[in-house]
Amino acid sequence: MKLSNRVINMQSSPIRRLIPYAEQAKSKGIKVLHLNIGQPDVPTPPAFFEAIEKYENEVVPYSHSAGLIELRKAFSDYYKKWSLDIKPEEIIVTNGGSEAIIFALSTICDPGDQIMVIEPFYANYRSFAGMVNVGLNPITTKPENGYAMPDIAEFKSKLNEKTKGIILSNPCNPTGAVYSREDMLDLLKFARENDLYVIVDEVYREFVFDGLEAFSAMEFEDYHDILIMVDSVSKRYSSCGARVGLFATKNKEIFTQAMKMAQARLSPPTMAQIGSIGMLALDEEYMESIKAEYMKRRDIVYEELSKIEGLSFEKPHGAFYVSVKLPVESSEEFVKWMLTDFSVNGYTTMVAPLDGFYGTPGAGNSEIRIAYVLSEDKLRQSCEILRLGLEEYTK
């Protein structure tokens, strides 16, 4: 008996597919410093747990399929801080940002359609697209110029009759690139001219450094009818396991159709929603402290990587990732080797091979993504192990 082409054609997560090698290393007593996954070690705000502790109902019920109205109002109030008028009835709370992306792709695309994506991209975009039989049409960026937004001419050259939209994250996972208002406006104009929708993943919105200004694509009111925004509490509040995300659009037809999928999966997790209400009420002081912490970590990683010969990379301006080109033919083989054959004083470093973040065959084979989500001392230690490992591996 044959399984579906849909599931067979999905890729395994490039972030998690090497976990068995990490587990094997740990079974030998090696301590693995995980820079391969965007799981921060910053404590989740106490407000999350406090809100859950105050819950008095004897039953944990389904919520509304669009999410608790109290949470949708809290999100709406949060967006007002960004001068955005996103109403509770324009929001669907989802099981993480992941489900929001699946809803968005399923709403605007039929099986066999394509969606443009700036590569390297968040690897699960390809998995989510594969789940709904949608192809990715990649537009490539380069490490040499900090993975800057491609020229619109490159988007035009890849446009075809199957293209239904564009998906991107800003700030970008995995590169840390930050696209400007001008970049975004040019992209929206191109989308409008070619009858395309735009899905903007703004999970890392606050994490913008070096004097660059954070903003939301929803600022562009003239393009609300083609915009879907994806958001999440995962990174902003270091609560990845809460699985609370958000699908927002001012296009009523898109919202109505996406609600069918929300109803089909019944509701997002009730208790995690309750906890998230408390976090969204945190003041600017909290967010500024978190942003400062990640900027410090970014600077440490940049400083340490700059000591390693043969690397090609630019200082990232956002999110909490840096993508790096290594002097190796296969970054995946190097990552495996670091886990199976190399350690320093009982420690090794695990990073993510970047080839799985590309849609173009053969692209990114020598690149990696580093998530600077550990403490200062561990980041310095991780980078030093990486330096020594590269020296040994490239002999």
N, C-alpha and C positions, 0 to 999 in steps of 0.2 A: 504494500500500500504506500502511496506517495503523499507526502505532506505538501502544504501549499507553497507555491513559488513566492508568495508574499513573505512568509517567515524564513524560507531558505535564503532568499536574497537579502535579508536584513544582515547588517554587519554586527559582530560582537562589539561591545563597547571597547574602544581603544584605551579608555581610561581604566577599565576594570579587567580587561582580558588577560593581563599579566599577573593578576592577583594570585593565581596558583603558585607562581614562582616566588612571590613574596611570602606566601604561607610556607612554602618549602624552606625558604631561608630562615624564617622564624622557628620552624621545627628543629633547626640545627643550632638554635640559640642566638642567631644573628638578629639584632634590633634594626628594623627598617624605618628610616626617616621618610615619611610619605609626603612627597611634593608632587605626587601624580594626580591628586584629586582635590577639588575645591571644597574641602571640608575644614573650615576654620577652627582653630583651637580657642578662639575668643569665647568667653562664657556667654551663653544665651541670657538675655536680660531677665532679672528676677520677676519682672512684670508678667512674663509668660506663665510662670508657675503659680504666681500669686492669683492670677485670674482663674486658673483651673481649680485651685484650692478653695476658692469662694463659691464654686459651683454647688448648688444645693439640690438640684433635681435628683430623684431616685433613679431616673432612667436616662440613658444617653440616647436621645432620639435622632432620627434623620433631621437634617436642617432643610430649609427650602433648597431646591435644586440649584438655585443661583447663589446659595450661601446665606448665612445668617444676615438678616437685615442690619443688625448692629455692627457686624464686621464690614458690610458694604458701605455703611455710613462712615465708619472709621477710615476706610480707604478713601472715600470721597473727601473727608476732612484732611487727610494726609496730602492729597493732590492739591487742595486749596493752598497749601504752603508753597506750591510750585506755580501758583496762579492758574491752575487748571480747573475747569468746571466739569468734572466727570461725576455724573449723578449716580447714586446707588443703583438705579434701574438700568444703568449702562455697564454694569459690572457683573461678571460671573466669577465667583470664587471657584478655584479649581484645585485638583489634587496636585499641587506643585505647579511650577511654570511649565512642566512637561505636558500635562494634560491640556493646558491652554494652547500650546503649540499644535498639539494633535487636533484640537477643536478648530483652530484657525485653518490649518491645512485642509481638513476635511470639509470645511465650509466653502472655501473658495476654489477647490480643485476637484476634478473628476479623476478616476483612475486613468493613468496614461498621460495626464497633464504634467507640466514641469513648473518648477519654481526656481528663480534665480537666487543665488546665495553667494555672498562674498567669502572666498576661502583664503586661509583656513577658517573654519567655522566651528561652532559648538558641535561636537561629533554626533550628538544624538539627533540633530536636525535630520541627518541621513536616516537614522533608525525610524524616527517618527514619520518621515516621508515614505519610507518603505512599508510601514504598517498600513498606509492608505493607498499604496500603489502609485505614488507620485515620484517623479524623477527630479533630481537636483541638477541645475544648470549653473556650474560654478564660474565665478569671475575671480581671477587670481590676484592676490597681493603678494608683495615681496618683502623678505626680512631686511633687505638692504636699505629700504626707505621707511622702515618702521611699520610695514603693512598698512600704508596709507590707503585711503579710499581710491579705488580705480577711477580712471577717467570715464565719463559717461559714454564716450565712444566705444569703450570696451563692452559696456552693457548693450549698446545698440548692435554690436557685431554678433552677440550671442542670442539676440531676440529671435524667436521663431513662433510659429502658429500655435504651439502647445504651451507657451509661456503664460501663466496666469497671475504671477505675482513675484515679489521679492521678499526674502527674509534676511534679517541681519540683527546682530546684537550690538548695542552701543551704550557704554563702552564694550569693546569686543572681547569675548571669550572665544579663542584662547590667546590672542595676541596682546591685549592691553591697549590696542589702538583706540583713540577717541575721535569720532567723526564730528566735525563742526556743524553749526547751523547751516552754513553754506553748502556743505557736503549733503546734508539731509534734504535741504530744499531742492538742490539739483536732482537728487534721486526721486523725490516726490513729483517734480515736474516731468521727469522722464516717464514715471509710472502713469501719470495722468495722460500724457500724450499717447501712450500705448495701451490704455485700458487695463492696467495692472493694479492689483492690490499690493499693499505693503504691510508686512508683519514686522513690528519693531519690538525686539526683546530688550527691555530696559531694567533687567534684574540688578545690574551694577550701577544704576544711575548716579548714586551719590559718590561713587569711588572715582573721582576725577581729580588729577593732581596738577602741579606746576602752573597754577594760575589759570588753567583752562576752566571754562564754565560748563557746569552740568546743566542739561536741559532735557525736555521731553519732546518727542516728535508730535505729541498731541497739542503743542503750542500752535501748530500750523492749521488754523481753523479751516482754511480753504480746501484742505485735503482730508477732512474728517471722514468723508464718505468712502475713502479708499484705505483708511488706516485701521489696523488692529494692533492694540498694545498688549504685550505680555509682561507680567511683573510677578514678583514673588517676595516672600519674607525670608527666604532661605539664607541669602548671603548678607543682606542688610542687617539682619538681627541674629546672625549665626544660629539659625534654627532650621537647618536643611531637612532634618527628620520630621519636622512638623508637617511637611507636604501641603503647604498652603500657598497657592499661586493665584493668578488673576488674569482673566480675559476681559478686555475693555474695548468697546467700540461705540461710536456715536451713529453708526450706520444701523438703523433699526431692523432692516431686513437681515443683515448679517447676524445681529444679536438674536433675532427670533429663531433663525435656523440653528445657530449654535446652541440655543437653549434646548433643542430636541435632544442633543447629545448629553447635555447636563442632566436632563430628566431621565435619560436611559441609564445613566450610572447612579441615579438616585440622589446622592448628595456628597459634598466634600466632608472630611472628617470633622465631626462636631466639636470635640474637645480641643483639637488643635486650632479651630476657628476661635473658640473662646479665649484661648491663650494669646492668640494673635491680636485680638482687640486691644489688650493691655499694651503690647509693644508699639502699636501704631500711635499711641498717645504720648510716647516718649518725646522729650524736647530736643531742640537742635544741639544742645550740649552733648547729648549721647552720640548723635551721628557725627559731630565734629571730632569727638575723641576716637571713634572707630576709624574714621577717614585718616586721621593723623597716624594712627597705629599702622595702617596698611601702607601709608606713604613711607613711614620709617622702614618697614620691612622691605618695600620695593627698593629703597636706597641701599639697604644692606645687600640684597641679592645682586643689584647692579654693580656695587663695589666689588663684591666677591667674584662675580663672573668676569669682570674686567681684568682680573688677575690671571685668567686662564687663556693660554695661547690657542689660536685657531678658531675661536668662536666668532660667529657673525650675528649681531643682534643690536637693537636700539633700545634705549630706556623707554619702557611703556608708560603711558600717561593715564591709564585708568584700569579698572577692575582689579584683580589681584593675581595676574598671570604675566609671565614673560615667555615669549617663544624664541628659541635659539637654534641657529644652525650649527651643527657639530662637524668636526673634521673626520667623519665616519661615513661609510656607505649606507649602513642600515642602523638607524637609531633604535629600532626595535631589538635587533640583535645585541646592541650595546646595553640596553636596559636589562635584557635577560641576563647578560653576562655579569652585570653589576649585582644582580640578585643571586646568581648561582655560583660565581667564582671570585667575587671581590668583596672585601670588607676591611675596615680600619678600626682596630681596637673593638671588634665585635659589632660594628655598625656599618650599614650601607645605605645608599640613597636611592630612592625610587622616583623616577619622573615618568611622564607620559610621552610615548612616541607620537609625533605629530602627523604621520601619514594618514591616520584614521580621521583627521580633521580636514582632510581634503577630499574633493570629489573627482579631481583630475587624476587619472591613473598614473602612478609613479611619482606624484608630487609629494613633497614633504618627507621623503625617505630619510634624510639626514637631519631632520629637525625634531626638537622636543618642546614640550610645554612644561614650565615650572610654575607650580602654584605656591606663592609665598604666604602660606597660611599657618606657619609655625612660629614659635618664639624666636627672638633675636639670636640667642645662643645656638639653637637648633638649626637656624638658617645658615649661620656661618659654618657650623659643623657639616651640614649637608653639602654646601658648595665646595668645601675643602675636600670632602670625600669624592665628589664629582670630579674635581681637578685631578686628584691622584688616580682615580679610576681611568680617566681619559688618557693620562700619561702612560699608564700601564697598557691599556687596550690598544693604543696607536703605535706601540713600539714595533 
